[in-house]
Amino acid sequence: QSTMNKTPAANTINNCFIYCRKSSEDKEKQILSLNDQERICAELALDKGFEVLAVYKESKSAKRPDKRVNFKEMLARIKKGESKNILCWKRTHSTAHGKNRSETRPAVTYLVAT
């Protein structure tokens, strides 16, 4: 599922795509819904001054990127030069005081399309 603006943006530095994904395999480890990921990434985009060109959402495993149709579509648009930025929800693992902890936060990924 994607929401797209078909007009290419002139300034690829100040625009972005939002990519939201939930694993289809590990549902108990998923913290945020796709809609919550989109809302938080959209807030970050506004805060950072990014124009959101499109929002891509998928419920797919990351093990097989070739099966993620929306991800591939977004990368094709990046290769065309429409943007160099992806906002996504990032789950990180850390060890604090000897305990394993999962943390989540929005992340800006800067890409250089070749």
C-alpha positions as CSV (number, residue, x, y, z in Angstrom):
1,Q,0.0,0.0,0.0
2,S,1.5,3.3,-1.0
3,T,0.4,6.9,-1.1
4,M,2.2,8.8,-3.9
5,N,2.6,12.2,-5.3
6,K,3.5,11.7,-9.0
7,T,5.3,15.1,-9.3
8,P,9.1,14.8,-9.0
9,A,10.4,17.2,-6.4
10,A,13.1,19.6,-7.5
11,N,15.0,19.6,-4.2
12,T,15.9,16.0,-3.2
13,I,17.7,17.3,0.0
14,N,14.4,18.5,1.6
15,N,12.1,15.7,0.7
16,C,11.6,12.1,1.7
17,F,9.7,8.9,1.6
18,I,8.2,7.3,4.7
19,Y,8.6,3.5,4.9
20,C,6.7,1.6,7.5
21,R,7.0,-2.2,7.9
22,K,5.9,-4.8,10.3
23,S,7.3,-8.3,10.2
24,S,4.9,-10.9,9.1
25,E,6.9,-13.5,11.1
26,D,7.6,-11.9,14.5
27,K,4.3,-10.3,15.6
28,E,5.0,-10.4,19.3
29,K,8.2,-8.3,18.9
30,Q,6.4,-5.6,16.9
31,I,5.9,-2.6,19.1
32,L,4.2,0.0,16.8
33,S,1.4,-0.4,14.3
34,L,1.9,0.7,10.7
35,N,-0.3,3.7,11.3
36,D,1.6,4.7,14.4
37,Q,4.9,4.4,12.6
38,E,3.5,6.6,9.8
39,R,2.2,9.2,12.3
40,I,5.5,9.4,14.2
41,C,7.6,9.6,11.0
42,A,5.3,12.3,9.5
43,E,5.8,14.3,12.7
44,L,9.6,13.9,12.4
45,A,9.4,15.0,8.7
46,L,7.5,18.1,9.7
47,D,10.0,18.8,12.5
48,K,13.0,18.4,10.1
49,G,11.4,20.4,7.3
50,F,11.0,17.4,4.9
51,E,8.3,17.3,2.3
52,V,6.9,13.8,2.3
53,L,6.6,12.5,-1.3
54,A,5.0,9.2,-0.5
55,V,4.2,6.8,2.3
56,Y,4.9,3.1,1.8
57,K,3.6,0.4,4.2
58,E,4.1,-3.3,4.2
59,S,3.6,-6.3,6.4
60,K,6.4,-8.5,5.2
61,S,9.5,-10.2,6.5
62,A,12.8,-8.4,5.9
63,K,14.5,-11.8,5.0
64,R,13.4,-11.5,1.4
65,P,13.6,-7.9,0.2
66,D,12.7,-9.0,-3.3
67,K,9.2,-9.9,-2.0
68,R,8.6,-6.4,-0.7
69,V,6.8,-4.8,-3.6
70,N,6.4,-1.3,-2.1
71,F,10.0,-1.3,-0.9
72,K,11.2,-2.0,-4.4
73,E,8.9,0.7,-5.8
74,M,10.3,3.2,-3.4
75,L,13.9,2.3,-4.3
76,A,13.1,2.7,-8.0
77,R,11.9,6.2,-7.3
78,I,15.1,6.9,-5.4
79,K,17.2,5.6,-8.3
80,K,15.2,8.1,-10.5
81,G,16.5,10.9,-8.3
82,E,13.2,11.9,-6.7
83,S,14.7,11.8,-3.2
84,K,17.7,10.7,-1.2
85,N,15.9,10.4,2.2
86,I,13.8,7.7,3.8
87,L,12.1,8.1,7.2
88,C,11.5,4.8,8.9
89,W,10.9,3.4,12.4
90,K,14.0,1.8,13.7
91,R,14.1,-0.9,16.3
92,T,17.4,-1.1,18.2
93,H,18.7,-3.5,20.7
94,S,20.9,-2.4,23.6
95,T,22.2,-3.8,26.8
96,A,21.6,-1.5,29.8
97,H,22.7,-2.5,33.3
98,G,23.2,-6.1,32.2
99,K,19.7,-6.5,30.8
100,N,18.7,-6.8,27.1
101,R,16.4,-3.9,26.1
102,S,14.7,-3.1,22.9
103,E,14.2,0.5,22.0
104,T,12.4,2.0,19.1
105,R,12.8,5.5,17.6
106,P,12.2,7.2,14.3
107,A,15.2,7.4,12.1
108,V,16.3,9.4,9.1
109,T,18.2,7.4,6.5
110,Y,20.2,9.4,4.0
111,L,20.8,7.7,0.7
112,V,23.0,8.5,-2.2
113,A,21.3,7.1,-5.3
114,T,23.6,5.9,-8.0
